[in-house]
Amino acid sequence: MSDAVKVYVVDNGGQWTHRIWRVLREIGCETRIIPNVMPVDQIHADGLVLSGGAPRVAWESPKLGSCTDYFDRFSGPILGECVGMQLMAIHFGGSAGPAEVPEFGLARMRVLEEDELFRGLPKEFLVWESHNDEVKHAPGFDVLAASENCKIQAIKHREKPLYGVQFHPEVNNTEHGYEILRNFVDVVACRKKS
């Protein structure tokens, strides 16, 4: 197990945090759930997944602990889900706020740019949404996917190994969610080898 890729789940209070952990275990990662206040120098992982959570990013970002420090100082790839993606966009000069149409339940998502995250997947599929807020602007990021009500469903930073998804790939209702998380783990594994 010592050669296994280590991907830790940062707990932002999301209802599916344990589900992310479980899927990563099924993929074959060494994984555990860590609090979002853990100092970056105490995180001995190859990659991180920032769980979703209840905080409204516009005015409750202090509840997201040290996540912004991870963006700046953690050396491995990071996947931010839901509020994790929103915080990522804001931290790098973008904006997030109340969605014109909050999404709860299934939405049809279009892949705009395949990239590593959506490698080998269909151009359209259903994803599970649970958000009041959304990313409005993401400078420095490529927009990888969109839905009818949310124009920024997935992003990738142009220089750092940072990815974000507005939806929840760990939930059974998301088509190809397992493959999305496996693709992220593959990114982590490639960077670990290099």
C-alpha positions in Angstrom: 0.0 0.0 0.0 3.0 2.3 0.4 3.2 2.9 -3.4 -0.5 3.7 -3.6 -1.5 7.2 -4.7 -2.6 9.2 -1.6 -5.6 11.4 -2.2 -7.1 13.0 0.9 -10.6 14.4 1.2 -10.8 17.9 2.8 -14.0 18.1 4.9 -15.9 21.3 4.2 -19.0 19.9 5.9 -20.6 18.5 2.7 -23.2 15.8 3.0 -21.3 13.5 0.6 -17.8 13.8 2.1 -17.7 10.2 3.2 -19.0 9.1 -0.2 -16.0 10.8 -1.9 -13.7 8.9 0.5 -15.4 5.7 -0.3 -15.2 6.1 -4.1 -11.5 7.0 -3.8 -11.0 3.8 -1.8 -12.8 1.8 -4.4 -10.5 3.3 -7.1 -7.5 2.0 -5.1 -6.3 5.2 -3.4 -4.9 5.5 0.0 -7.3 8.0 1.4 -8.6 9.6 4.5 -10.8 12.6 5.5 -9.0 15.5 7.0 -10.4 18.7 8.6 -10.2 21.8 6.5 -8.0 23.5 9.1 -5.2 21.0 8.9 -1.9 23.0 8.2 -0.5 22.2 4.7 2.8 21.0 6.1 1.0 18.3 8.0 -0.7 16.9 4.8 1.3 14.0 3.5 -0.8 13.3 0.4 -0.2 13.4 -3.4 -3.6 15.0 -4.2 -6.6 16.6 -2.5 -10.3 16.6 -3.1 -12.1 19.6 -1.4 -15.6 18.4 -0.5 -18.7 20.5 -1.0 -20.3 22.1 2.0 -23.0 24.3 3.3 -21.1 27.6 3.6 -22.2 30.3 1.2 -18.9 31.3 -0.3 -19.7 35.0 -0.6 -20.0 35.7 3.1 -19.0 32.4 4.9 -15.6 31.7 3.4 -13.9 31.6 6.9 -15.8 28.3 7.4 -13.6 26.9 4.6 -10.6 26.9 6.9 -7.2 26.6 5.2 -8.4 25.8 1.7 -6.9 28.9 0.1 -3.6 28.0 1.7 -3.8 24.7 -0.1 -4.3 26.4 -3.4 -1.0 28.3 -2.9 1.2 25.9 -1.0 0.1 22.3 -1.6 2.2 20.9 -4.4 -0.1 18.2 -5.8 -3.3 18.4 -7.8 -6.5 19.6 -6.2 -10.1 19.0 -7.2 -12.5 21.4 -5.7 -16.2 20.3 -5.6 -19.1 22.8 -5.4 -18.1 25.4 -2.8 -14.5 24.2 -3.2 -14.6 25.2 -6.8 -16.3 28.5 -6.0 -13.6 29.4 -3.4 -10.9 28.4 -6.0 -12.3 30.8 -8.6 -12.6 33.7 -6.1 -9.1 33.1 -4.7 -7.6 33.5 -8.2 -9.4 36.8 -8.9 -12.8 35.4 -10.1 -16.2 35.7 -8.6 -19.0 33.5 -7.3 -22.5 34.3 -6.1 -26.1 33.3 -6.1 -27.2 31.4 -9.1 -29.9 32.8 -11.3 -31.4 29.3 -11.2 -30.2 27.2 -8.2 -29.8 23.6 -9.2 -30.9 20.7 -7.0 -31.1 17.3 -8.7 -30.1 16.1 -12.2 -28.9 18.5 -14.9 -27.6 17.7 -18.4 -24.0 18.8 -18.7 -22.0 19.5 -21.9 -18.3 18.9 -22.0 -16.8 21.9 -23.8 -13.1 20.8 -23.5 -12.3 17.1 -22.8 -9.0 17.7 -21.0 -7.7 15.1 -18.4 -10.8 15.3 -16.2 -13.3 14.2 -18.9 -11.0 12.0 -21.0 -12.9 9.2 -22.7 -16.3 10.4 -21.6 -19.4 11.4 -23.7 -19.9 15.0 -24.7 -23.1 15.2 -22.7 -24.3 13.3 -19.6 -26.3 13.8 -16.5 -24.8 15.1 -13.3 -26.1 15.6 -9.7 -26.4 19.3 -8.6 -26.9 20.7 -5.2 -26.0 24.4 -5.1 -27.4 27.9 -4.5 -24.2 29.7 -5.6 -22.1 29.3 -8.7 -18.9 30.6 -10.3 -19.6 33.7 -12.3 -16.1 34.5 -13.6 -12.9 32.5 -13.5 -9.9 34.3 -14.9 -6.8 32.1 -15.4 -9.0 29.0 -15.8 -10.3 27.1 -18.8 -14.0 26.3 -18.7 -14.3 22.6 -19.3 -18.1 22.1 -19.0 -21.5 23.9 -18.8 -25.2 23.2 -18.4 -28.3 25.1 -19.4 -28.6 26.9 -16.1 -24.9 27.0 -15.1 -22.4 28.3 -17.6 -19.3 27.2 -15.6 -19.7 23.6 -14.4 -16.1 22.6 -14.5 -12.8 24.5 -14.7 -9.0 23.9 -14.9 -6.3 26.4 -13.9 -4.0 27.2 -16.9 -0.8 26.9 -14.9 -1.4 25.0 -11.7 -2.8 21.4 -11.3 -6.2 22.8 -10.0 -9.5 21.5 -11.1 -13.1 22.4 -10.1 -16.5 20.9 -10.6 -19.8 22.4 -9.6 -21.6 19.0 -9.5 -21.0 16.0 -7.4 -19.2 13.1 -9.2 -19.2 10.9 -6.2 -23.0 10.6 -6.1 -24.6 7.5 -7.9 -26.9 9.7 -9.9 -24.0 11.4 -11.7 -23.3 9.5 -14.9 -19.6 8.7 -15.3 -18.8 10.2 -11.9 -16.6 7.3 -11.0 -14.6 7.8 -14.2 -14.2 11.5 -13.5 -12.7 10.8 -10.1 -10.5 8.0 -11.6 -9.3 10.5 -14.2 -8.4 12.9 -11.4 -6.5 10.1 -9.6 -4.7 9.4 -12.9 -3.6 13.0 -13.0 -2.3 12.7 -9.4 -0.5 9.5 -10.2 1.2 11.0 -13.2 2.5 13.9 -11.3 3.7 11.6 -8.5 5.8 9.7 -11.0 7.3 12.8 -12.6 
